[in-house]
Amino acid sequence: LIRDGAIVTVYARRGAISVRREMRAQGTGGMGDPITLVALEGRDRLTATVTGYNQAEVNYRPANEIQQTKGIQFISGSSDAAAGSTPSGNIRNAGGYAIRRGGIRK
């Protein structure tokens, strides 16, 4: 489904949020296979799972685990809880954790 050098649409999904990016395949892959993708510009590289013709999806750990990527952490909070901003502009989730570049602070 994906050939070496092909332009691949890669998706990252987390709940209701979906991000799409085009990257170049390094290698070939069939449905469900892991594949290495590199940015069209720059040096970003990631491994995704083939989900269709020239399509792949980034694999995330379960939603209740903390994800850390290049100094940015993603956390999941309760969907019915009130989240807010701090005076410094950082975002706080229901647990009182601030989300900012470089990590999470309580």
ChimeraX attribute file (.defattr): number of C-alpha atoms within 10 A of each C-alpha:
attribute: neighborCount
match mode: 1-to-1
recipient: residues
	/A:1	15
	/A:2	24
	/A:3	16
	/A:4	14
	/A:5	14
	/A:6	16
	/A:7	19
	/A:8	21
	/A:9	18
	/A:10	24
	/A:11	19
	/A:12	15
	/A:13	14
	/A:14	13
	/A:15	7
	/A:16	5
	/A:17	7
	/A:18	9
	/A:19	10
	/A:20	12
	/A:21	11
	/A:22	17
	/A:23	24
	/A:24	22
	/A:25	25
	/A:26	18
	/A:27	14
	/A:28	16
	/A:29	22
	/A:30	16
	/A:31	14
	/A:32	13
	/A:33	14
	/A:34	19
	/A:35	21
	/A:36	18
	/A:37	25
	/A:38	19
	/A:39	15
	/A:40	14
	/A:41	8
	/A:42	7
	/A:43	7
	/A:44	10
	/A:45	15
	/A:46	12
	/A:47	17
	/A:48	21
	/A:49	20
	/A:50	24
	/A:51	20
	/A:52	16
	/A:53	14
	/A:54	20
	/A:55	19
	/A:56	30
	/A:57	21
	/A:58	16
	/A:59	13
	/A:60	13
	/A:61	8
	/A:62	10
	/A:63	13
	/A:64	10
	/A:65	11
	/A:66	13
	/A:67	15
	/A:68	13
	/A:69	9
	/A:70	8
	/A:71	11
	/A:72	13
	/A:73	15
	/A:74	17
	/A:75	15
	/A:76	16
	/A:77	17
	/A:78	10
	/A:79	9
	/A:80	7
	/A:81	10
	/A:82	11
	/A:83	16
	/A:84	14
	/A:85	12
	/A:86	10
	/A:87	7
	/A:88	6
	/A:89	11
	/A:90	15
	/A:91	15
	/A:92	20
	/A:93	18
	/A:94	15
	/A:95	13
	/A:96	13
	/A:97	16
	/A:98	20
	/A:99	20
	/A:100	16
	/A:101	11
	/A:102	12
	/A:103	14
	/A:104	18
	/A:105	11
	/A:106	8
